[in-house]
């Protein structure tokens, strides 16, 4: 027998796989399931973006290797950051990705050797820890709790870890926590990175899904962030282009270069029609973004209110497309998720995102309001 690499030992997705298999069984048995487990947008991109893409795929020249991003794409990101976040960057500060997950999956390989440390949130999006396992690096988990507003206590990180760490991942609006960082916290984070020579990786993929008239905060809105941070973003959630696989990371070119070198050996760039469609999205009418955000905010309001009506009071998310809900005390994350499955609702147990996620479930707002109301009513019987 030829054994696979030992680095795969830590990449098991047992919780996700178990839930997916149980969902398939239910569907095969003829059960009607409302799937709120995966953060995949249920709506299409703007019509003008789809039309632009459809035109581009008919062009004879569209099927060459892209190799790198087009200049137009980099300039579109510059425009988008200026108009949406009041942040000034240059085209050379942009590295195109096949979705932000592409960059997050490979950043540890670009920066970490065996024995190096990366600081990651717990609970956190699974790729944050998986990237370290792939690179053979060490993980240090910082717990995110409601008591600390789901922001790491930087002072509680041991001095030995601060000295050894090369990277630290943060994510606001958060997945799975649906929390926002404050300007003062981002300032502390930037200073922490400068003081300890740590590259801060800010995952900003939900930047356009921020509720209650709050403004999105790029980490580059903080003075001196360029000295210690890079920021990942994507068109997946902002423009419903998840399947098109296009995103980017911005920062000082010297910080981006290691990832660029690695990617030059891994792929031949994003399909050119997708790049052109992305330019249309990033430089187009931002009315779509306002309406898109309002859709998710209204879904949040409807769902949270419906849960209150059935006697389940959960934390109202500040942004993103998830509800991070504390389960009733007689349940664990998994027991609640399995009971919800029996009731016809698919959610993700919180321990799938780390040990600190135990006692929670993540519920994705990826169905229309009627379906969300129905999901809440189905959950009534398991509370």
PyMOL commands that set and color helices and strands:
alter all, ss='L'
color gray80, all
select helices_A, chain A and resi 6-11+14-28+47-56+60-63+71-85+91-93+100-111+127-135+146-148+154-156+159-164+183-196+219-221+225-227+242-244+253-263+272-283+287-309+333-342+350-353+355-357+369-382
alter helices_A, ss='H'
color red, helices_A
select strands_A, chain A and resi 34-35+94-97+117-122+138-143+165-171+199-203+229-234+247-250+322-326+345-346+348-349+360-364
alter strands_A, ss='S'
color yellow, strands_A
deselect
rebuild
show_as cartoon
